[in-house]
Amino acid sequence: MSVALLEAVNLFDGNGAIIFVQRQTRKPPVFHVVPCANIRDSPSRPTAHEPAINILLVTEHICVHTAMFANVIQSIAHDPAVLTVCAESEELAVLLVREATTICCIECGEDVHD
C-alpha cells in the first residue's frame, strides 16, 4: 500500500471508498470498489519502496455541479492516468462506477441493463 493511498483513506476518517480502475487494451475498464475501512484495517503498511500514485479525490459536493460531475465521470471512464479514485462515501463510489460503466457500455454497444 502506498503512503498516498493510506493518506487518502484517512482523509475521510475511513468512511469513504476507493475505486481501483483496471484498464485493459481495447476493452472497457473494470472497476473495483473497496470501502476505506477495509483498506485501513489491512495489515499491509506503506514502505519507502512503494511507487507514488495519483489519486483522484471526489467529494459529495460534485453531485450538485452537473458539468463537473460529468467531467469526473468521463475521466474515470476514459483517462488512462486515472487508476485510483477516493470517494467521500461508498454510495458516491458506487454512483461514480455505475455512471462510468454506463458510458463505457453505451460506447461499446453493450446492453446497459445487463
C-alpha positions in Angstrom: 0.0 0.0 0.0 1.4 3.4 -0.9 1.6 6.3 1.5 -0.7 8.3 -0.8 -3.4 5.6 -0.6 -3.2 5.4 3.2 -3.5 9.2 3.4 -6.5 9.2 1.1 -8.2 6.5 3.2 -7.6 8.6 6.3 -8.8 11.8 4.6 -12.5 10.9 5.2 -11.8 9.1 8.5 -12.1 5.7 6.8 -15.7 6.4 5.8 -15.2 6.7 2.0 -14.4 4.1 -0.6 -11.6 3.6 -3.1 -12.3 2.8 -6.7 -9.5 0.9 -8.4 -9.7 1.2 -12.2 -8.3 -1.7 -14.1 -7.7 -0.5 -17.7 -7.5 -3.1 -20.4 -6.5 -2.8 -24.0 -9.5 -2.2 -26.3 -12.0 -3.2 -23.6 -13.9 -1.1 -21.2 -12.2 -0.7 -17.8 -13.1 -2.8 -14.8 -13.9 -1.0 -11.6 -13.4 -2.4 -8.1 -15.0 -0.5 -5.1 -13.3 -1.2 -1.8 -14.5 0.5 1.4 -11.8 2.6 3.1 -12.4 0.8 6.3 -11.3 -2.5 4.7 -8.1 -0.8 3.4 -7.3 0.9 6.7 -7.8 -2.4 8.6 -5.5 -4.2 6.2 -2.2 -5.5 7.7 -0.3 -4.0 4.7 1.5 -0.8 5.5 3.4 1.7 3.3 7.1 1.2 2.7 9.7 3.5 1.4 9.9 1.5 -1.8 6.2 1.9 -2.8 5.9 3.9 -6.0 3.9 7.2 -5.8 0.4 7.0 -7.2 -2.0 9.7 -8.4 -5.4 9.6 -6.6 -8.5 11.5 -7.9 -10.4 12.7 -4.8 -14.1 13.2 -5.2 -16.4 14.7 -2.6 -20.2 14.6 -2.3 -20.3 18.3 -3.5 -19.6 17.1 -7.0 -23.2 15.9 -7.3 -24.6 19.5 -7.3 -22.3 20.6 -10.1 -23.6 18.9 -13.2 -20.8 19.8 -15.6 -18.0 18.9 -13.1 -19.8 15.6 -12.3 -19.9 14.8 -16.0 -16.2 15.6 -16.3 -15.2 13.4 -13.4 -17.3 10.5 -14.9 -15.5 11.0 -18.2 -12.1 11.0 -16.5 -12.9 7.8 -14.6 -14.2 6.1 -17.8 -11.5 7.2 -20.2 -8.4 8.9 -18.7 -5.6 6.4 -18.6 -4.0 8.4 -15.8 -7.0 7.8 -13.5 -6.4 4.4 -11.9 -7.3 5.2 -8.3 -10.3 7.3 -7.1 -11.1 8.1 -3.5 -14.8 8.9 -2.9 -16.1 10.6 0.2 -18.7 7.8 0.7 -19.2 4.3 -0.5 -22.6 5.4 -2.0 -20.7 8.0 -4.1 -18.2 5.5 -5.3 -21.0 3.1 -6.4 -22.7 6.1 -8.2 -19.4 7.0 -10.0 -18.8 3.4 -11.1 -22.4 3.0 -12.3 -22.2 6.2 -14.4 -18.7 5.4 -15.8 -19.8 1.8 -16.6 -22.9 3.1 -18.4 -20.8 5.5 -20.6 -18.4 2.7 -21.4 -21.2 0.2 -22.2 -23.0 2.7 -24.5 -19.8 3.5 -26.4 -19.0 -0.2 -26.8 -22.6 -1.0 -27.9 -23.2 -3.3 -24.9 -26.6 -3.5 -23.2 -26.5 -1.1 -20.3 -29.1 -3.2 -18.4 -27.1 -6.5 -18.2 
